[in-house]
Amino acid sequence: MFSDRARIHVQAGKGGDGGLSFRREKFVPKGGPDGGDGGNGGDVVLLADPSLRDLSSLQRRKWIKAERGGNGRGARKHGADGDDAELRVPVGTQVFTDGGDLIADLAHAGARVVLAHGGHGGRGNARFVSSTRQVPRFAEVGPPGDESDVELHLKLLADAALVGLPNAGKSSLISRISNAKPKVAEYPFTTLQPILGTVEAPDGRQMVIADVPGLIEGASEGVGLGHEFLAHLERARTLIHVIDASQPADEQWRTIDAELGAYGAGLDERPQIVVLNKIDLEPDPEFTIDDPRITAVFRLSCATGEGLDDFRRRLFSLVPEPEGEERSEDELADYLVYRPQPKARGWRLLRTEDGFRVLGTPPSEEDLERALRAAGAKDGATVEIGDEEFELA
């Protein structure tokens, strides 16, 4: 089943702990500290993949977790960095915070965004040696990675989109002019999910057309099946308005145009191509609408094929090219960020031989306990904050 919404929990990898170690060899009785640094935790990365069409794979994968960094060891051996968790989504995916704020818009193939940053690797005790501290008996604990809930919304990217009342023949049209194979039947709401089809021109050019469920009066207010999919029309440069020629055509056009205007997002300003379908039932349908947005009117029959060749041929000249010149991959922004990155953490957690020590501005009790538990602290562990000392309960 087509899915254009998904809610996931992302958790970046914890940074590896720094090593708390001292050199111990047969002929080196007083070896110094040699604990290596921990590795960085992996990030959770979202990548726009043009081969994907919807978010259905994420309906079964709700929790995305990156790998933690490896711990530092003796002999100054550093821990390995954790692997990133790379999540591939369709082009056109938007990312929202749990509160509904837009984080990123993956509007082109290859666009990527880091949803959760991994914790940095903790420094080993060898890094804390100084002229006044020859034998540091502590090492830095790697902090947890970022963790949050995000919502993914997919807006289909199409050159043109079919709109119209239920049973107007949109699915029949897209199946006759493209490689899409939707379900076609003689009853309303046969199409329940958006469908993409590719139309090929004789010179090799391609065009993507989207077919969404039929709209009815009140769709912009949540009536019928099509209201959830109006967002998929936002990125189409042209709307192909399919009308059942066996019914009053002007009335059908006004009904759908009113819903496009009520929805907003500029849908009522897009160029429109009007297709009067089913001329096998009404050979000379009347259409009297005179509107500057209507660039062409076609009379055809998906049942008999009459008029389809002319429609397919002229479609490429009627649908405008993308505005602006094509840019190289180096000039394309990877993603659009609408939320500032969080400030760096102003405190550090150290592991000592007796427990843990907090340096810097102490965090909230909730954040501190989370960091301690992630570091493996058990109830009763000793925690030092400045001159104070307490046991974890």
C-alpha positions as CSV (number, residue, x, y, z in Angstrom):
1,M,0.0,0.0,0.0
2,F,1.2,3.5,-0.9
3,S,2.3,5.4,2.2
4,D,3.2,9.1,2.2
5,R,3.5,9.6,6.0
6,A,5.8,7.9,8.6
7,R,6.8,8.6,12.2
8,I,10.1,7.3,13.3
9,H,12.4,7.5,16.4
10,V,16.0,8.3,15.6
11,Q,18.9,7.6,18.0
12,A,22.5,8.4,17.1
13,G,25.3,6.3,18.5
14,K,26.9,7.0,21.8
15,G,30.5,8.1,21.8
16,G,33.0,5.5,23.0
17,D,34.5,5.9,26.4
18,G,38.1,7.0,26.8
19,G,40.5,4.3,28.1
20,L,41.5,4.4,31.7
21,S,44.8,2.5,31.5
22,F,48.4,2.5,32.7
23,R,51.4,0.9,31.0
24,R,52.3,-2.4,32.6
25,E,55.3,-4.2,31.3
26,K,57.9,-6.5,32.9
27,F,60.7,-3.9,32.9
28,V,58.6,-0.8,33.1
29,P,57.4,-0.8,36.7
30,K,56.1,2.8,36.7
31,G,54.6,3.1,33.2
32,G,52.5,6.2,32.6
33,P,48.9,6.5,31.5
34,D,48.2,5.1,28.1
35,G,44.4,5.0,27.7
36,G,43.3,5.8,24.1
37,D,40.4,7.9,23.0
38,G,37.0,6.5,22.3
39,G,35.5,6.5,18.8
40,N,32.7,8.8,17.7
41,G,29.2,7.5,17.6
42,G,27.4,7.1,14.3
43,D,25.0,9.6,12.9
44,V,21.4,8.9,11.6
45,V,21.4,10.2,8.1
46,L,18.5,10.6,5.7
47,L,19.3,10.3,2.0
48,A,16.9,11.0,-1.0
49,D,16.9,8.0,-3.3
50,P,15.2,8.5,-6.7
51,S,14.5,4.7,-7.0
52,L,12.0,4.8,-4.1
53,R,8.4,5.8,-4.5
54,D,6.9,5.9,-1.0
55,L,7.5,5.6,2.7
56,S,5.9,2.2,3.2
57,S,9.2,0.5,4.2
58,L,9.2,2.7,7.3
59,Q,5.8,1.4,8.5
60,R,7.7,-1.6,9.7
61,R,10.9,0.1,10.9
62,K,9.9,2.7,13.6
63,W,13.2,2.9,15.5
64,I,16.4,3.9,13.7
65,K,19.6,3.5,15.7
66,A,23.2,4.2,14.7
67,E,26.2,2.2,16.1
68,R,28.0,3.4,19.2
69,G,31.7,4.2,19.0
70,G,34.3,1.8,20.3
71,N,36.0,2.3,23.7
72,G,39.6,3.4,23.9
73,R,42.1,0.8,25.2
74,G,45.5,0.6,26.6
75,A,48.7,1.2,24.6
76,R,46.9,4.4,23.3
77,K,44.6,2.3,21.1
78,H,41.7,4.4,20.0
79,G,38.2,3.0,19.6
80,A,36.6,2.7,16.1
81,D,34.0,5.2,15.0
82,G,30.4,3.8,15.0
83,D,28.8,3.2,11.6
84,D,26.1,5.7,10.5
85,A,22.6,4.6,10.1
86,E,21.7,5.6,6.6
87,L,18.0,5.8,5.8
88,R,16.9,6.1,2.2
89,V,13.7,7.9,1.4
90,P,12.0,9.0,-1.8
91,V,12.9,12.4,-3.4
92,G,10.4,14.9,-2.2
93,T,10.4,13.8,1.5
94,Q,10.0,16.6,4.1
95,V,11.2,16.1,7.7
96,F,9.3,17.7,10.6
97,T,10.0,17.8,14.3
98,D,7.6,16.3,16.8
99,G,6.2,19.8,17.2
100,G,5.5,20.2,13.5
101,D,8.5,22.5,12.6
102,L,10.1,21.8,9.2
103,I,13.7,20.6,9.5
104,A,14.6,19.7,5.9
105,D,13.1,19.3,2.4
106,L,14.9,16.6,0.4
107,A,13.8,18.0,-3.0
108,H,16.4,16.5,-5.3
109,A,18.1,13.1,-5.8
110,G,21.1,12.7,-3.5
111,A,20.0,15.3,-1.0
112,R,20.9,14.3,2.6
113,V,20.4,15.6,6.1
114,V,21.8,14.4,9.5
115,L,18.8,13.9,11.7
116,A,20.8,12.9,14.8
117,H,24.5,13.5,15.5
118,G,26.5,10.8,17.2
119,G,28.3,11.5,20.5
120,H,31.9,12.4,20.3
121,G,34.5,10.0,21.5
122,G,35.7,10.4,25.1
123,R,39.4,11.2,25.7
124,G,41.6,8.6,27.3
125,N,43.6,9.3,30.5
126,A,46.7,9.7,28.3
127,R,45.2,13.0,27.0
128,F,45.0,14.5,30.5
129,V,48.7,14.3,31.4
130,S,50.2,17.7,32.2
131,S,53.2,19.1,34.1
132,T,51.2,19.2,37.3
133,R,49.2,16.0,36.8
134,Q,51.5,13.1,35.9
135,V,49.1,10.3,36.7
136,P,45.5,11.2,35.8
137,R,43.3,8.5,37.2
138,F,40.2,9.4,35.1
139,A,39.1,9.3,31.5
140,E,36.3,11.0,29.6
141,V,33.0,9.2,29.1
142,G,31.6,9.4,25.5
143,P,28.2,11.2,25.7
144,P,25.0,9.8,24.2
145,G,24.0,10.7,20.7
146,D,21.1,12.9,19.8
147,E,17.7,11.2,20.1
148,S,14.3,12.5,18.9
149,D,11.0,11.7,17.1
150,V,10.5,13.0,13.6
151,E,7.7,12.9,11.1
152,L,8.3,12.3,7.4
153,H,5.8,13.6,4.8
154,L,6.2,12.8,1.1
155,K,5.1,15.2,-1.6
156,L,5.3,13.6,-5.0
157,L,7.5,15.3,-7.6
158,A,5.8,15.3,-10.9
159,D,5.8,17.5,-14.1
160,A,2.0,17.3,-14.3
161,A,-0.8,16.0,-12.1
162,L,-4.2,14.7,-13.0
163,V,-7.2,16.2,-11.2
164,G,-10.9,15.6,-11.5
165,L,-14.0,14.1,-10.0
166,P,-14.2,10.4,-9.2
167,N,-14.8,8.2,-12.3
168,A,-13.7,10.9,-14.7
169,G,-11.2,8.6,-16.3
170,K,-7.9,9.7,-14.8
171,S,-6.6,6.2,-14.2
172,S,-7.6,5.2,-17.8
173,L,-5.8,8.2,-19.2
174,I,-2.5,7.6,-17.3
175,S,-2.6,3.9,-18.2
176,R,-3.0,4.8,-21.9
177,I,-0.2,7.4,-22.1
178,S,2.4,6.2,-19.6
179,N,4.0,3.1,-18.1
180,A,1.7,3.2,-15.1
181,K,-0.7,0.3,-14.6
182,P,-3.4,1.5,-12.1
183,K,-6.6,-0.4,-11.3
184,V,-9.3,0.7,-13.7
185,A,-13.0,0.0,-13.0
186,E,-16.4,1.6,-13.7
187,Y,-17.1,2.9,-10.2
188,P,-16.0,6.0,-8.2
189,F,-12.8,6.0,-6.0
190,T,-11.2,3.1,-7.9
191,T,-7.9,4.9,-7.2
192,L,-7.2,4.9,-3.5
193,Q,-3.5,5.8,-3.5
194,P,-1.4,8.2,-5.7
195,I,0.2,6.7,-8.8
196,L,3.2,8.0,-10.8
197,G,3.6,7.3,-14.5
198,T,6.3,8.2,-17.0
199,V,5.4,9.4,-20.5
200,E,8.1,9.1,-23.2
201,A,8.4,11.3,-26.2
202,P,9.7,10.1,-29.6
203,D,12.9,12.1,-29.1
204,G,13.6,10.4,-25.8
205,R,12.4,13.0,-23.4
206,Q,10.5,11.9,-20.3
207,M,7.7,13.4,-18.2
208,V,6.3,12.2,-14.9
209,I,2.6,12.4,-14.3
210,A,0.9,11.9,-11.0
211,D,-2.7,10.5,-10.6
212,V,-4.3,11.1,-7.2
213,P,-7.7,9.9,-5.9
214,G,-10.7,11.8,-7.3
215,L,-11.8,15.0,-5.5
216,I,-15.3,15.9,-4.5
217,E,-16.9,19.0,-3.3
218,G,-15.5,19.8,0.2
219,A,-12.3,17.9,-0.4
220,S,-10.2,20.9,0.9
221,E,-12.1,20.6,4.2
222,G,-11.5,16.9,4.6
223,V,-14.4,15.4,2.7
224,G,-13.9,12.3,0.6
225,L,-10.8,10.3,-0.1
226,G,-8.8,12.8,-2.1
227,H,-8.3,15.5,0.5
228,E,-5.2,13.8,2.0
229,F,-3.5,13.9,-1.4
230,L,-4.0,17.5,-2.4
231,A,-0.5,18.1,-1.1
232,H,0.9,15.9,-3.9
233,L,-0.3,18.5,-6.4
234,E,1.8,21.3,-4.9
235,R,5.0,20.4,-6.8
236,A,3.3,19.7,-10.2
237,R,3.9,22.6,-12.7
238,T,0.8,21.9,-14.6
239,L,-2.6,20.4,-13.7
240,I,-4.4,18.1,-16.2
241,H,-8.1,18.5,-15.5
242,V,-9.9,15.4,-16.6
243,I,-13.6,15.8,-17.1
244,D,-16.3,13.2,-17.9
245,A,-17.7,14.5,-21.3
246,S,-21.0,12.6,-20.8
247,Q,-21.8,14.9,-17.9
248,P,-22.1,18.8,-17.8
249,A,-18.4,19.8,-18.3
250,D,-18.5,23.4,-17.1
251,E,-20.0,22.4,-13.7
252,Q,-17.4,19.7,-13.2
253,W,-14.6,22.2,-13.9
254,R,-15.9,24.8,-11.5
255,T,-16.4,22.2,-8.7
256,I,-12.7,21.1,-8.8
257,D,-11.4,24.6,-9.4
258,A,-13.2,25.8,-6.3
259,E,-11.5,23.1,-4.2
260,L,-8.1,23.9,-5.6
261,G,-8.6,27.6,-4.6
262,A,-9.9,26.6,-1.1
263,Y,-6.9,24.4,-0.5
264,G,-4.4,27.2,-1.3
265,A,-0.7,26.6,-1.9
266,G,-1.1,28.3,-5.3
267,L,-3.0,25.4,-6.9
268,D,-5.6,27.6,-8.3
269,E,-2.9,29.6,-10.1
270,R,-1.3,26.7,-12.0
271,P,-1.7,26.3,-15.8
272,Q,-4.4,23.8,-16.7
273,I,-4.9,21.4,-19.5
274,V,-8.5,20.4,-19.9
275,V,-9.2,16.9,-21.1
276,L,-12.8,16.1,-22.1
277,N,-12.8,12.3,-21.8
278,K,-15.4,9.8,-23.0
279,I,-16.3,11.4,-26.3
280,D,-17.3,7.9,-27.3
281,L,-20.4,8.6,-25.2
282,E,-20.8,12.3,-26.1
283,P,-19.1,13.0,-29.4
284,D,-19.4,16.8,-29.2
285,P,-19.2,17.8,-25.6
286,E,-19.8,21.5,-24.8
287,F,-17.2,23.4,-22.8
288,T,-17.6,27.1,-22.5
289,I,-15.1,28.1,-19.7
290,D,-12.8,30.9,-20.8
291,D,-10.0,31.1,-18.4
292,P,-6.4,32.4,-19.0
293,R,-5.0,29.5,-16.9
294,I,-6.4,27.0,-19.5
295,T,-3.6,26.4,-22.1
296,A,-5.4,23.8,-24.2
297,V,-8.6,21.7,-24.4
298,F,-8.5,18.1,-25.7
299,R,-11.5,15.9,-26.7
300,L,-10.6,12.3,-26.5
301,S,-11.7,8.8,-25.5
302,C,-9.6,6.5,-23.4
303,A,-11.9,3.6,-24.3
304,T,-11.4,3.8,-28.1
305,G,-8.1,5.7,-28.2
306,E,-9.4,8.6,-30.2
307,G,-7.4,11.8,-29.7
308,L,-4.8,10.1,-27.5
309,D,-1.9,10.3,-29.9
310,D,-2.4,14.1,-30.4
311,F,-2.7,14.6,-26.7
312,R,0.5,12.7,-25.9
313,R,2.4,14.5,-28.6
314,R,1.4,18.0,-27.6
315,L,1.8,17.3,-23.9
316,F,5.6,18.0,-24.0
317,S,5.2,21.4,-25.5
318,L,2.3,22.4,-23.1
319,V,4.0,21.4,-19.8
320,P,6.6,24.1,-19.0
321,E,10.2,23.3,-18.3
322,P,11.5,23.8,-14.8
323,E,12.3,27.4,-14.1
324,G,15.9,28.5,-14.1
325,E,18.9,26.8,-15.7
326,E,20.0,23.4,-14.5
327,R,22.7,23.6,-11.9
328,S,25.6,21.2,-11.3
329,E,25.6,18.9,-8.3
330,D,28.2,21.1,-6.7
331,E,25.8,24.0,-6.8
332,L,22.8,22.2,-5.4
333,A,22.2,22.6,-1.7
334,D,22.2,19.3,0.0
335,Y,19.1,20.2,2.0
336,L,17.2,23.2,3.4
337,V,17.6,23.6,7.1
338,Y,14.9,25.6,8.9
339,R,16.0,24.9,12.5
340,P,19.3,26.1,14.0
341,Q,21.6,23.4,15.3
342,P,21.7,22.9,19.0
343,K,24.6,24.4,21.0
344,A,27.5,22.3,22.0
345,R,27.1,20.6,25.4
346,G,28.7,22.7,28.2
347,W,29.7,19.8,30.4
348,R,31.7,16.6,30.3
349,L,31.4,13.3,32.2
350,L,34.6,11.6,33.4
351,R,35.1,8.1,34.6
352,T,37.3,7.8,37.7
353,E,38.6,4.8,39.5
354,D,35.9,5.4,42.1
355,G,33.0,6.4,39.9
356,F,32.2,9.4,37.8
357,R,33.0,13.2,37.8
358,V,31.1,16.0,36.1
359,L,33.1,18.9,34.7
360,G,31.6,22.2,33.5
361,T,28.0,23.5,34.0
362,P,26.0,20.6,35.5
363,P,23.1,19.5,33.3
364,S,19.6,18.8,34.4
365,E,19.1,15.7,36.5
366,E,17.3,14.0,33.6
367,D,20.2,14.6,31.2
368,L,22.8,13.6,33.7
369,E,21.1,10.4,34.7
370,R,20.7,9.5,31.0
371,A,24.4,10.1,30.4
372,L,25.4,8.1,33.5
373,R,23.1,5.1,32.6
374,A,24.5,5.2,29.0
375,A,28.0,5.0,30.5
376,G,27.1,1.9,32.4
377,A,26.6,3.5,35.9
378,K,24.7,1.3,38.4
379,D,22.8,2.3,41.5
380,G,25.2,3.2,44.2
381,A,27.8,4.6,41.8
382,T,29.7,7.6,43.2
383,V,29.2,10.9,41.2
384,E,31.3,14.1,41.9
385,I,30.0,17.5,40.9
386,G,32.4,20.3,42.0
387,D,32.9,19.8,45.8
388,E,29.7,17.7,46.1
389,E,29.5,14.0,46.0
390,F,26.5,11.7,45.9
391,E,25.5,8.1,45.1
392,L,23.3,7.3,42.0
393,A,20.0,5.9,43.1
